[in-house]
Amino acid sequence: MSKIFETFEEVEDMRPCMKRPIIVHAKQMKEPFRVDTLEGNYKYGKHGDYLMRGIEGELYICDREIFEKSYDFKD
């Protein structure tokens, strides 16, 4: 049977690492929208959320609050 980890469980021997800096594209949406995701079902975005294109060309939704904590636009 596989080990099940709880969301905030302390896990021994985890090492610090940084996500590689990669460029993705994003657009803040002015109205509710939906995206057919890689999982094949529609996900819904709210006014103010971001429509993003990932490194493989896939579209996905990023919540506005998460986007603003995680991303900076490049000039």
Kinemage of the C-alpha trace (Angstrom):
@kinemage 1
@onewidth
@group {chain A} dominant
@subgroup {mainchain}
@vectorlist {calphas} color= white
{ca met a 1} P 0.000 0.000 0.000
{ca ser a 2} L 1.203 3.515 -0.805
{ca lys a 3} L 2.110 5.987 1.933
{ca ile a 4} L -0.494 8.720 2.367
{ca phe a 5} L 0.771 12.160 3.382
{ca glu a 6} L -1.413 14.698 5.154
{ca thr a 7} L -1.433 18.246 3.764
{ca phe a 8} L 0.705 19.844 6.505
{ca glu a 9} L 2.583 16.770 7.665
{ca glu a 10} L 6.258 17.149 8.578
{ca val a 11} L 8.301 14.920 6.251
{ca glu a 12} L 11.861 13.956 7.191
{ca asp a 13} L 14.825 14.560 4.881
{ca met a 14} L 13.147 17.156 2.634
{ca arg a 15} L 15.741 19.473 1.087
{ca pro a 16} L 15.313 23.105 0.058
{ca cys a 17} L 15.111 23.793 -3.664
{ca met a 18} L 13.973 26.587 -6.003
{ca lys a 19} L 11.729 26.327 -8.991
{ca arg a 20} L 13.585 27.071 -12.218
{ca pro a 21} L 12.908 30.519 -13.598
{ca ile a 22} L 10.724 29.959 -16.647
{ca ile a 23} L 8.679 32.355 -18.724
{ca val a 24} L 4.939 31.769 -18.964
{ca his a 25} L 2.346 34.086 -20.463
{ca ala a 26} L -0.659 35.505 -18.640
{ca lys a 27} L -3.615 37.796 -19.185
{ca gln a 28} L -5.878 39.145 -16.458
{ca met a 29} L -9.477 38.494 -17.446
{ca lys a 30} L -12.160 41.161 -17.103
{ca glu a 31} L -15.069 38.704 -16.992
{ca pro a 32} L -15.787 35.137 -15.831
{ca phe a 33} L -14.372 32.504 -18.200
{ca arg a 34} L -13.717 28.800 -18.528
{ca val a 35} L -10.904 26.644 -19.865
{ca asp a 36} L -10.860 23.058 -21.091
{ca thr a 37} L -7.909 21.774 -19.048
{ca leu a 38} L -5.465 18.931 -19.658
{ca glu a 39} L -7.651 16.868 -17.339
{ca gly a 40} L -10.397 17.227 -19.956
{ca asn a 41} L -13.017 18.980 -17.853
{ca tyr a 42} L -13.911 22.640 -17.807
{ca lys a 43} L -12.486 24.801 -15.053
{ca tyr a 44} L -14.036 28.184 -14.300
{ca gly a 45} L -12.178 31.433 -13.738
{ca lys a 46} L -13.548 34.512 -12.018
{ca his a 47} L -13.371 38.177 -13.013
{ca gly a 48} L -9.809 39.247 -12.144
{ca asp a 49} L -8.263 35.781 -12.387
{ca tyr a 50} L -5.481 35.128 -14.888
{ca leu a 51} L -5.592 32.977 -17.985
{ca met a 52} L -2.118 31.500 -18.362
{ca arg a 53} L -0.227 29.492 -20.967
{ca gly a 54} L 2.242 26.967 -19.527
{ca ile a 55} L 5.583 25.748 -20.858
{ca glu a 56} L 3.953 23.018 -22.967
{ca gly a 57} L 1.430 25.446 -24.502
{ca glu a 58} L -1.428 24.381 -22.214
{ca leu a 59} L -3.942 26.921 -20.911
{ca tyr a 60} L -4.865 27.073 -17.253
{ca ile a 61} L -6.390 29.409 -14.683
{ca cys a 62} L -4.527 31.103 -11.866
{ca asp a 63} L -6.448 32.756 -9.039
{ca arg a 64} L -5.699 36.504 -8.836
{ca glu a 65} L -4.402 36.350 -5.248
{ca ile a 66} L -2.044 33.449 -6.031
{ca phe a 67} L -0.819 35.115 -9.234
{ca glu a 68} L -0.008 38.360 -7.427
{ca lys a 69} L 1.972 36.492 -4.735
{ca ser a 70} L 3.862 34.327 -7.233
{ca tyr a 71} L 4.481 36.206 -10.490
{ca asp a 72} L 5.912 39.472 -11.796
{ca phe a 73} L 5.397 40.655 -15.365
{ca lys a 74} L 8.540 41.067 -17.445
{ca asp a 75} L 8.926 44.165 -19.579
